[in-house]
Amino acid sequence: MARSGKSISALGIWIRAQSAALLLSLAACGPGHPPAPRAPVPTGLYHGGDAGGSRAADHVMLTIPEGPYTAGSTPEERDQAYADYRNSAHSNAAQKGHWFAREEPRHHATLTPFRIDLTEVTNAAYAEFVADTKAPAPTMDRATWKKQGFSQDYDTEVVRMIWKNDQPPAGREDHPVVLVTWAQARGYCAWRGAVVGEARRLPTAAEYEKAARGQVGLVYPWGNDWDPSKLNTQASGPDDTMAAGSFPDGASPYGMLDAAGNVFQWTSTPWPYGKGRMTVKGSAWDDFGGVGRGASRHGRRATIRHVIVGFRCAADAP
């Protein structure tokens, strides 16, 4: 199928410009710095195609109020997280790998109000973006997957998620979209902003954390104790993605669904321990206890396309 070079060019130019502005604003953020100005609504990204699913998802975004919240983790929480992983996975890999060592220390922080998606962006919503802009559909070939070096098996865990003819796999329309790079995720949010007439973006890692754990800083979105019945994880799920929002009992204090489980999610925050990496939050369908706590985080190369990484959109609150 022929691609529209004009559409991709407009989207790519906007993403590059906004990425540069984002990195500058993040460098300036800190105590005593005013918040960055609101992003303008991009023009020329939406071409009038069907966007009903994306509009519907936008309509149910959650508003997270201004105010303080508790972020980060204590040494005791991290020790318990290692125990949660060990007890659910029957493995000590998390502790041996020091998976949680780079979490921020527990502290109090304050954010201005913002909005965030109720669930991850689904395949159906992303398909509207692909159809309207001619952006690349999520795909993956064996050689590229092998080069990325991930542990999931290509034939049994990747092929089932590959799109064909610019359409998501049958039966996965309401599953979170995966196999998208950070820039592609950012591009969808920008496009949806053009659709609804208000700027949309990826959430910061801090925004994701507040939305996931509430003001009091719950360890997991639903409470302080690991409970595999509250999320899609290796300990209780089908060893695959599930429809977004399948675990309402695992909602965060603000009502955010799949804040843990199903797929990791891109944020707009650069990973502080590796150039070219972005912070992802949450956890995935192949994880166990300890992962997916509000404080947990790790970095992924912005260019990777993974079957365990998706995203959701955010916005400045009115």
C-alpha positions in Angstrom: 0.0 0.0 0.0 1.4 3.4 -1.0 2.2 5.8 1.9 1.6 9.5 1.8 4.9 11.2 2.2 3.3 14.5 2.9 1.4 13.1 5.9 4.4 11.4 7.4 6.5 14.5 6.9 4.1 16.8 8.7 3.9 14.3 11.6 7.7 13.7 11.7 8.5 17.5 11.7 6.1 18.1 14.5 7.5 15.3 16.6 11.1 16.4 16.2 10.3 20.0 17.1 8.2 19.0 20.2 10.9 16.5 21.3 13.5 19.2 21.3 11.2 21.5 23.3 10.5 18.7 25.7 14.1 18.0 26.5 14.8 21.7 27.0 11.8 22.1 29.4 12.8 19.0 31.4 16.3 20.3 31.8 14.8 23.5 33.3 12.4 21.8 35.6 13.2 21.7 39.3 12.5 23.5 42.6 11.7 27.2 41.9 11.1 26.8 38.2 7.6 27.6 36.8 5.8 24.9 34.8 6.4 24.8 31.1 3.9 26.7 28.9 1.0 24.6 27.6 1.7 22.9 24.3 -0.1 24.4 21.3 -2.6 22.2 19.4 -0.7 20.9 16.3 -2.2 21.7 12.9 -2.1 19.6 9.7 -1.9 16.2 11.5 -5.6 15.2 11.3 -7.0 14.6 7.8 -10.6 14.0 8.6 -10.7 10.2 8.8 -12.7 8.1 11.2 -11.6 8.8 14.8 -14.6 7.7 16.8 -12.7 5.3 19.1 -10.0 7.9 19.8 -12.6 10.5 20.6 -14.4 8.1 22.9 -11.2 7.4 24.8 -10.4 11.1 25.0 -13.9 11.7 26.5 -13.2 9.5 29.5 -9.8 10.9 30.4 -9.3 11.2 34.2 -8.5 14.6 35.8 -5.8 14.4 38.4 -6.1 17.4 40.8 -3.3 19.7 41.8 -1.6 19.0 45.0 1.0 17.0 46.9 1.5 13.3 46.6 4.0 10.7 47.9 6.5 9.4 45.4 9.4 7.0 45.4 10.1 4.1 47.7 11.8 3.2 51.0 14.5 0.5 51.3 11.9 -1.5 53.2 9.4 -1.3 50.3 12.1 -2.4 47.8 13.0 -5.3 50.1 9.3 -6.3 50.1 9.1 -5.9 46.3 12.0 -8.4 45.9 10.1 -10.8 48.2 6.9 -10.3 46.2 8.8 -11.2 43.0 10.5 -14.1 44.6 7.3 -15.6 46.0 5.3 -15.2 42.8 8.0 -16.1 40.3 9.8 -18.6 42.4 12.9 -16.9 41.2 15.4 -14.5 42.8 16.2 -12.8 39.4 14.9 -9.4 40.5 17.1 -9.1 43.5 20.1 -10.6 41.7 19.6 -8.0 39.0 19.0 -5.1 41.4 15.9 -4.3 39.4 14.5 -1.8 41.9 17.8 -0.1 43.0 17.3 2.9 40.8 13.9 4.0 42.2 13.7 7.4 43.6 13.9 7.6 47.5 10.4 8.1 49.1 9.6 11.8 49.1 6.7 14.3 48.8 6.2 16.2 45.5 3.6 18.5 44.0 2.2 18.6 40.4 -0.1 21.0 38.6 -3.4 19.4 37.6 -3.4 17.2 34.5 -5.5 14.6 32.6 -4.6 11.1 31.7 -6.2 8.2 29.8 -8.4 5.8 31.7 -6.7 2.9 29.9 -3.9 2.2 27.5 -4.4 3.2 23.8 -5.9 0.3 22.1 -5.2 -1.3 18.7 -8.6 -0.1 17.4 -7.8 3.5 18.3 -4.3 3.3 16.9 -5.7 1.9 13.7 -7.6 5.2 13.2 -4.3 7.0 13.4 -2.7 4.7 10.9 -5.6 5.0 8.5 -5.7 8.8 8.7 -2.0 9.7 8.6 -0.6 6.6 6.8 1.8 6.2 9.7 3.5 2.7 9.8 1.4 0.0 11.3 2.9 -2.0 14.2 5.0 -4.8 12.8 8.2 -6.8 13.4 10.3 -9.1 11.4 12.4 -11.9 12.8 15.8 -10.3 12.1 14.9 -7.0 13.8 13.4 -8.8 16.8 16.6 -10.9 17.1 18.7 -7.8 16.8 16.8 -6.0 19.6 17.8 -8.9 21.9 14.6 -9.5 23.8 13.7 -12.7 25.5 10.2 -13.3 24.1 10.0 -16.0 21.4 9.3 -14.6 18.0 7.1 -17.4 16.7 4.9 -17.8 19.8 4.9 -14.4 21.5 5.5 -11.8 18.8 3.9 -13.0 15.6 0.4 -13.0 17.2 0.7 -9.2 17.7 1.9 -8.2 14.3 -0.5 -6.2 12.1 -1.3 -7.2 8.5 -2.6 -4.9 5.8 -2.6 -2.0 8.3 -5.1 -3.8 10.5 -4.6 -5.2 14.0 -4.8 -9.0 14.5 -8.4 -10.2 14.7 -9.7 -10.4 18.2 -7.1 -7.9 19.5 -8.9 -4.7 18.6 -9.5 -3.8 22.3 -6.1 -4.9 23.5 -3.4 -2.3 24.1 -1.3 -1.4 21.0 2.3 -2.7 21.2 5.3 -2.8 18.9 5.4 1.0 18.7 8.4 3.2 19.3 8.4 6.2 21.7 8.1 8.6 18.7 5.2 6.7 17.3 3.4 6.7 20.6 4.1 10.4 20.9 2.8 10.9 17.3 -0.5 9.2 18.1 -1.1 11.5 21.1 -0.3 14.6 19.0 -2.7 13.4 16.3 -5.4 12.8 18.8 -4.9 16.3 20.1 -5.5 17.6 16.6 -8.6 15.4 16.4 -10.2 16.9 19.6 -8.7 20.4 19.3 -6.7 20.2 22.5 -3.1 19.2 22.9 -2.4 15.7 23.9 1.0 14.2 24.9 2.6 11.3 26.7 2.5 11.6 30.5 5.6 12.4 32.5 6.9 9.6 34.8 5.8 11.7 37.8 2.3 12.2 36.4 2.0 8.4 35.8 3.2 7.7 39.3 0.7 10.1 40.9 -2.2 8.8 38.9 -1.2 5.2 39.7 -0.8 5.5 43.5 -2.8 8.5 44.6 -1.9 11.2 47.1 -0.9 8.8 49.9 1.5 6.8 47.8 0.0 3.3 47.8 2.6 0.7 46.9 0.5 -0.9 44.2 -2.4 0.9 42.5 -5.0 -1.0 44.5 -3.2 -1.0 47.9 0.0 -1.9 49.7 0.0 -5.7 49.2 0.7 -7.7 46.1 -2.5 -9.3 44.7 -2.3 -11.1 41.4 -6.1 -11.0 41.0 -5.9 -7.2 40.4 -3.9 -7.2 37.2 -2.8 -9.1 34.1 0.5 -10.7 35.0 2.3 -14.0 34.5 1.1 -15.0 37.9 -2.6 -15.0 37.0 -3.1 -14.0 33.3 -3.1 -15.8 30.0 0.6 -15.1 29.2 -0.6 -12.5 26.7 -2.1 -9.1 26.5 -5.8 -8.7 27.4 -8.5 -6.2 26.6 -7.6 -2.8 28.1 -9.3 -2.2 31.4 -10.0 -5.9 32.1 -9.2 -5.6 35.9 -11.5 -2.9 37.4 -10.7 -4.1 40.9 -7.1 -3.1 40.3 -8.0 0.6 39.7 -5.8 3.3 41.2 -7.3 5.7 43.8 -8.0 8.1 40.9 -9.6 5.3 38.9 -6.8 4.7 36.4 -7.0 1.1 35.0 -4.0 -1.1 34.0 -1.6 1.2 35.9 0.1 -2.1 36.5 -0.1 -5.2 34.4 -0.9 -5.8 30.7 1.8 -3.6 29.2 4.6 -1.3 30.3 3.9 2.3 29.1 6.1 5.0 27.5 6.4 8.3 29.3 7.9 11.6 28.2 10.6 11.5 30.8 14.2 10.6 29.7 15.8 7.8 31.6 18.5 9.4 33.7 20.9 6.5 33.5 21.3 6.0 29.7 21.4 8.3 26.7 18.7 7.6 24.1 16.4 5.9 26.6 13.0 6.9 27.9 11.4 5.9 31.2 8.6 3.3 31.1 6.2 2.8 34.0 3.8 0.0 35.0 4.4 -3.7 34.3 3.5 -6.3 31.7 1.7 -9.5 31.0 4.8 -11.5 31.6 5.8 -10.0 34.9 5.4 -11.1 38.5 5.1 -9.4 41.9 7.2 -6.3 42.8 7.1 -5.0 39.3 4.3 -2.5 38.6 4.4 -0.7 41.9 3.9 3.1 41.6 7.6 3.7 42.4 9.0 1.1 40.0 10.5 2.3 36.7 13.1 1.4 34.1 14.6 2.7 30.9 14.1 1.5 27.3 15.7 2.7 24.1 13.3 5.1 22.5 13.6 3.3 19.2 12.6 -0.2 20.3 9.4 -1.9 19.4 8.4 -4.4 22.0 5.4 -6.7 22.7 5.3 -5.6 26.3 5.4 -1.9 25.8 2.4 0.3 25.0 1.3 3.8 26.1 -1.5 6.1 27.1 -2.0 9.8 26.5 -2.1 12.8 28.9 -2.9 16.5 28.8 -2.7 19.7 30.8 -5.8 20.2 32.8 -8.0 23.2 31.9 
